[in-house]
Amino acid sequence: MKTHDPFGYYRLLGLPTWAPIKRIREASHSPHYIPSGDESDKAFAEAFRRTTEAHEVLSDPVRRANYDWFARNPPAEAIEPDGSVRYDLSLIPDGPLHCLRCGKVTLQPRYVTLSHVVGGDYEDRIVDKTELLCVACAGVGGRLKAVAWMADALLMPFLGVNSAGARRRFGYFFYALFKVVLGRKHDRFTDEKLILHNAGALLAQGDKKTAYGLAKLVQKSRDKEIAGAAAEILRAISTAGGYYPGYALKDDWARSDRRKLLYRLMAIAVPVLIVALMYASDVRRAAREREALAARGEATFCEYPPETSTILTRRASAQGDLTLRIRNATGRKAIVKVRDRNSALVATLFLRGEDSIDLSGLPGGNYRIQFATGVTLDPTCKALLDASAIFELNPYNKRVISSFSTGREIIGYDLETDIPTHRRLSQAEFERGD
């Protein structure tokens, strides 16, 4: 039976195997195992007896590291005939510590808390997991793959997908990126305890030189107990004839910490650069439009963009009994074109995000509602410089707000970009007939 918790220590405390040591120390000493009520339930009796022991093992970083390694690599003599792991503390090794990912002995391990993006059925979430790792396995690269599949969220503003869900996912991508890049946490004194343990374990194996180098790394710890234990190891090595003047192990994590600073700067610079490029692109496009209008001798109409939703142009009489109530649910600015069944333009509207407008006085009949969404109006205020989401509403999506018996008919339409039944239009088709 493959398990990362063969003695049930984590289960007894009601914690996952990647819980940080702080949570383990704060966990209740009462077992989370629910008894069946049967007095012959030996599993519950064993669980209750071992709860204090589970707390003692998991709250000590070194004993926990050895238990986690044993859980993933139980020796053959620990496997019972039924596939379970035999409960025997003497089976747990007490030598140099192993990285839980690559499985190699790591002289300078850390219990590192890393942020991971986990995809759910309805939404993504960020989970912090604590593991004993070497420098290589604690790198950012592997965790960035977890958010790489969310990168399509970056394209949504450029593709004109501007629903509430798309905007939330666009913002969540940057939040997840920050958490993954900057979410690496560790405790200095716990790191030093792990190095100190490795120094003692290697000294017991006869590797005095490596033990000397590790003890020197933590000799100046601000924790007096750790510093004292390191000094004791150095004295034992000296007594045993070990003398290594000038020998020192480099701190494997120093370069990693510098790289973390670089990632931190990148995590800030990348979104700022994207926003700056979007803004610069809109400014350049507006300037080109103004130059083109000036070259044709046309005046710039849109010196001051409209503050509220308004009717830009209207070519139909206002004597009819039909009203089209159009609501912009995209959250972005929208240019709306109302056409009759012959595709002739009836009116052009400007709608701000989350706003609505009534086009009244239309003669009865069927109308086609087309719209484009974007951020920046062109110099005429009748189009969008960055219009990339252009649709024609499906007529079946209309709703009748008033009854025919009133003598006046009101039909409502919602502008949305994530409705699959809407027909996508090209820019040329949207502008045709103006």
N, C-alpha and C positions, 0 to 999 in steps of 0.2 A: 504493500500500500504506500503510494508516494504521497508524502505530506511534508510541509515545511514547519509543522508543529507536532512532532511525533509524541511528545509527552503531554500535549494539550495545555501548555503553559499560557499561551496567548488566549486560547479559548476560555480558560478559567478566569482570566482577568477581563474578558469581554473586549479584547483589542485585536486589531489586525497585526500581522507579522511585521508590517512596516511602520508601526506606531513609534513616535519619538520617545526617547527615554524619559522625558519630562512627563508625558502622559502615563507611562508605566508607573512612575513613582507616585503619581497622583491617583492611580487606579484603586478601586476598593479591594480590600483583602477578602471580601466575601466572594465565594465562587459563583460564576454566572451559569453554571451547569444546573439545569432544572431536574430535580429528582422525579422518578416515576412513581414514588410512593411504595415501591416494592423494597422490603428490607434486604432482599438478596441482590439489590442493584449495586454490584461491586464497583462499577465505574463511578457512581456518585460518591461512594465511600472513599475511593482512591482520590477522586478530585478534591473532595473536602480536605483530606489529609495533606494534599500537596499544594494547597493554595498559597500558604506562607512561603513554601519553598519556591514556587513559581515566581512570586514577587521578588524574592531575594536574588534569584538567578537573572531575571530579566532586567532588574533595576541596576545591576552591576554591568557596565559596558563590556568588560572583558569576558565575564561568564556568559553574557548574552551572545557575544560574538562567537564563542566556542559552541554554544548550543545551536545557533543558527547554521554554523558550518556543519555540525553533526547532523542536523535535520535534513540538510540537502545532500549529505554524503555519508549515510549510515554505513558502518562496516558490515561485512557479511555476517559476523557473529552476533550482530544486534538484531537480525531479521528473524522473526518467529516463523514457524511453519505456515501460519495463516497469512503471512505477509505483513503483519504489524511489526512495530519496532519495540523491542524488549525494553522495559523501563529499568534502566541501570545507569546511575550517574557516573560510574566508573568508565563507561563506554565513551563519554565525551572527552575528546582530546584537550590538552592544555598547553599546546605548543605555540609557535608563531601563528599569527592571525592571517586568515585568507580573505581576499576580496570575494564578496558574495556573487559578483557577476561573472568575472573571468576565472575565478577559482584559484588564482595564483597567490602564493605567499606575498604579502605586502608589508614591507618594513615600517612604512609610515601610513597606516590606515586612518580613515576618519569615518565617524558616523555622520553622514552628510544627508541633510534634508533637501530633496529636490522637488520642484513643482512639475507635474505632468498634466497634459490635457487628455481627458478621457471622453470619448464620444458616447453619448447616451441615446436612448430611443427618441427622445424629444429635444434634448439640448446637450451641449458640451458642458463639461465642468472641469475644474482644476483640482487636483488632488496632490497633497504634499506627502511624500513617502520618504522614510528614513532608512538608510541601508549602510552597511559597512563596506566602503569602497576604496579602491586605489585611485591615484590621480587620473589615470587614463579613463577609467570607467565613470568618473564623475564629470567628464567633459560635457560641454553644452551640445555638441553635435547630435548625439543620439536623441536628446530630448527635443531638439528643434524639428526632428522628423514628425513629432507628434502634432505640431501645429502647421506643418507644411501642407497637409491636406485641407486646411482651412484657408489657404492662400487665395482661393477663388473669391473670398469675401473682399479682397482688395480691388478686384475688377468690377465689383457691383456698381460703384458710382459712375465708372466710365461706360458701363453697359446700360446705364439708366435703370437698373433694378433698384427701386427706391422705396420698397415697402418697409413697414416698421420692422419686420423680421430681418430684412437685408441690412438696414441701418444698425440694428442691434448686433448683428453678426460682424459687420465691419468694425465697430468699436470693440467688440469682444476679441477680435483677432489681435489687436494691439495690446489689450489687457493681458491676454494669454501669453503674448510674446514677452512682455515685461516680466510676468511671473516666472516663465521658464528660464529666462536669461538671468534675472536678478534674484531668483528664489532659492539660491543655494545657501544654506545655513548650516552652521556647525558650532560646537562648543569647544573652546580652546582647552579647557582642563580635561575634558573627556578625550580629546586628541592626545594630550600628553600622557594620560593614563594608558592608552593603547600602545604608544611608543615605549613607555616604560615596561609594560608587560613583555613586549617583543624583546627588549634588551635582556630581561631576566631569562626568557625562554631560550634565546640564542646562547647566553652564557652557560646555561645548563647543558646545552648541546655541544659546548666546547668552542663555539665561534666567538672568541674573545674580542677580536678586532671590530666586527660588526656591532657587537654588544656595546663596546666602548663608544663607537660613533653615535649610536642611538641614545645612550645615556648622556653624552655631551649635549645632544639636542635639547634635552629637557632639564639639564642641570640647573639652569637659571630660571626655572618655573617660579611664578609668584605664589604657587601653592607650596607651602613649606613641607607638606608630607611627600609630594612628588619630588621636590628638589632634594629632600633628605634621602629618599629611596634611590634616586639617581646617584648621589654621592656615595652611597653604600655599595652600589654595583661597581663604581669606578675604583673604590678601595679594594673590593674583592678581586678585580682584574689586576690591579697593581700588585696585590699580595701573591697572586698566582703567576707573577712574572710577566704580565702584559704591560708593555710600555710602547705607546704609539704617539710620540710627539708630533704635533702638526697635523695629525690625521683627523679629518672631519667629514661627516656625511653632509651633502648639500640638502637643503630643505626642498623636497619634491613639490610641495604645494606653493612655493613662492611664485614660480612662473605661472602656475594655474591661477593664482590670485590676480596677477597682473593681466592675464588674459581676460579674467572676469571683468576687470575695469574697462577693457577695450569693448567687450560685449555690452557693457552698461552704456557706454557712449554711443555705440551703434544702435542700441534699442531706443535711445532718445533721438538720434540723428535721422534714422530712417523715416519714421512717421512725419517728422518736421520737413524733411526733404520732399516727401510725397505731396504734402499739403502745399508747400512752396511751388512745386512744379505745376500743380493743378491751378494755382492762382496765377502764376506767370503765363501759363497757356491761355487762360481766359483773357488776361490783359492784352496779350499779343493779338489774339483773335479779334477782340473788340477794336484794337487800333487798326488792323487791316480792313475791317468792315467800314470804319469811318473814312479811311483813305479811299476806299472804293466808291463810297457815296460822294465824297468830295470830287473825285475824278469825273463822276457822271453829272456833277453840278447839282446834286440833290442835297437838301438840307438835312442835317442830323435831327431826326424827330425826337429821339429818346434821350434828351439831355438829363431829364429827371424821371427815372422809372416810376411807374404808378405805385402808390403806397398801399392801395387796396385793390381787391379784385374788381375788374371793370370790363365793359363791352368796348372792344377796340374798334370794330367796324360792324355795320349792320346793313343788310341789303334787302330785307323783307319788311313788309308793312307791319305795323303794330296794331292791326285791327282784328286779329284772330282770337280764338278762345283757348289756344293751347299754350302752356307754359312748360319749358324744359328747366328743371332744377338740377344743376350739375354741381357735384361736390368733389373737391380734390382731396382724395384720401392718400395721395402718394407722399405727402410731406415735403414736396419740392414745388418750385414754380411750374406752372403749366400754361401752355398756349392751347386753346381749344378751338376747333373749327367745326361748325355745325353746317352740314350740307343736306340738301333735299335728296329725294330718291333719284334725281337725275345727276347727282354729284355737283350741282351748282352751289357755290358758297353762299350761305345764308347769313352767317355772323362769325366773327372772330372774337374770342374772349381771352382775358388774362385772369388766371386764378392763382392766388397764393396758396401755399401748402396748408392743408387742413381747413380750407375756406370753401364757401359755396356761393353760387350766384344763380339768379332766376332770369331766364330769357323768355319774356312774356310776349303776348300778342301775336303768336305765330298761327298761321292757318293750320287746320287739322291735317294730319297725314303722317307719313313715316319720315324720320330724319336719321341721318348718319352722324354719329359723334366721333370725331377724331381728336387725338390730343398728343402733345409732345411734352416731355418733362425735362427739366434742366435746372441750372443755377443762375446763369447769367443771360440777361436779355441782350439782343443785338441792338445796334444803334437806332433801329426803327421802332423798337418795343413790340414788334409784331411777330417776332420769332426768337428762338433761343440759340445762343452761340454753341452751347454744349448739348443740344438735343440729340440724345442717342436712343431713348426709349420712346418710340412713336407707335401708337396703336389706334385701331378703330374698334370701338366697343361692339360687342355682340348685342344685337337688338333684344335678345331674350333676357339680358341682364337688366333691363329697365324695370321699374316698379311704378305702378299707378298709385299716386298719392291721394288724388281726389276722385270722386265718383262722377260718372257722366251725368247723373241726375242733377248735379249742381249747375250744369250749363257750362262750366269751365273745367278743363282737364289739366292736371299737373302730372307730369311724368318725371321721375327722378333717375339720375344716372350717377354712379360713383366711378371716379377715375382711379384705377388701380393697375399696377404694372405686373402683378403676379397672378393674373387670371388667365389660365391656359386657353380659354375660349376666345379671347380677344385676338384680333388679326393684327399682326405686326406690319407696319408700313415702312416704305423707304422714304427718305427725305424728299425726293422728287415727287412721289405720289402725294405726300402730305401737302406740299406747296402748290400742287397743280390747280390751275384755275384762279389763282389770286390776282 
